[in-house]
Amino acid sequence: MRLKKSLGQHFLKDKGVIKRIVDAGGIGPEDRVVEIGPGGGALTEEILKRNPLELYLVEIDPDWAEYLKNRFGDRVKVFNADATTFDFSSLGENLKFFGNLPYNVSTRIIRNLLDHRKVMKRGVFMVQDEVADRLTATSGKEYGYLPALLQNFFRIKKLFKVPPKAFVPPPKVMSAVFEMEPTGFNMEEGELLAFENFLKKAFSMRRKKLKKNLGIKKFPPPFSGLEEKRAEEISPKTFFELFRALYLNKGGL
């Protein structure tokens, strides 16, 4: 079957890399596993060798979804669905996630996983190397609103790089595998959306100071002076603490 450029499909072929990815997830016979974007099933095959309790495949391409059903039969449950909007909570709890994420929507999938963090035990994903660098950044030019948001909810660690030759067809960029594990930190949906919007405002003009981007001349103690800094200088934890102080002070931003 043909790969589809519109879906950002680059299938992993290097068996050594495939084994390293699955090893990083530590799958046991009691685990319920979700694979996002399985495509032709190279990663799926390796996951099945670990005999998980359940393996759910979420594949947006109807042709590949049908192929996966035929190839693996009742050993998997296939969902022909969009992982950027899929309700992963419908699959149960304590889920382990894997995926060679389509490059064009990888951050949207990861953002959707934030909304389903309560059912996530661990995730091991492959993305563009520069995306992995952004997700794990805590300061500087690669650091933005998404890592500032995600790192309050997940421990995110870059594991290893993957060269273009490991894929069919080979992408034009280096890839990387990273892991993310929920910290247990939580907040209500309304507050989460307000926090996300707060971070987007903070990073809206990267060279401007926070007092300009947020429209607040003076921050309350103990954050006095931070208004003179740029967003890329503020850690994820400090951003949340600042948001909470301003949010509670104003009864909602």
Disulfide bonds with the S-S distance in Angstrom:
none
